[in-house]
């Protein structure tokens, strides 16, 4: 048999195996997601995941070395979805919006992070606790970029834009509130009131910035 023909057959034999492997991975991740949604992270074990996925525990460990490895993949996926939602909302808010940019930004990020099922909230909290820096930094950079490019209205139809340092400070204050709001500490509070207070925080920062800029320039 010609060498090229043999190589082609070898590739076609491997492809179904790769497909089956991905199916197993998705079964494992889906089973873990269902358990978290029902019983939280504390109810998640590799034995329960394997049982619900309909596979042996040995098969599970062929794909994931530990429960933490499964949670890491799920957490990364969740943060990726959040970032995609932020990008989509900010992109769609460029035209015809009568709301001020700061309020659009707050609604956008709360919509991406909050108001979701138990599994989404717990996975986001897990991602934060485990310091998935790349994904979390991506969210922060999206917010900071909006503050730097769109800015916040200053009351006369124009917008105040922030320096990189100012955007960094306000963004991390912002994301700190977002993080706390998806955890247990804020479950008895009104999300709408939290949004209003966060808007007040941003506006207060803007007013202080305006006063500081005026004092420095004398204009």
Secondary structure by P-SEA (a helix, b strand, c coil): ccaaaaaaaaaaaaaaaaaaaaaaaaaaaaaaaaaaaccccccccaaaaaaaacccaaaaaaccccaaaaaaaaaaaaaaaaaaaaaaaaaaacccccccaaaaaaaaaaaacccccaaaaaaaaaaaaacaaaaaaaaaaaaaaaaaaccccccccbbbbbcaaaaaaaaaaaaaaaaaaaccccccccaaaaaaaaaaaaaaaaaaaaaaaaaaacc
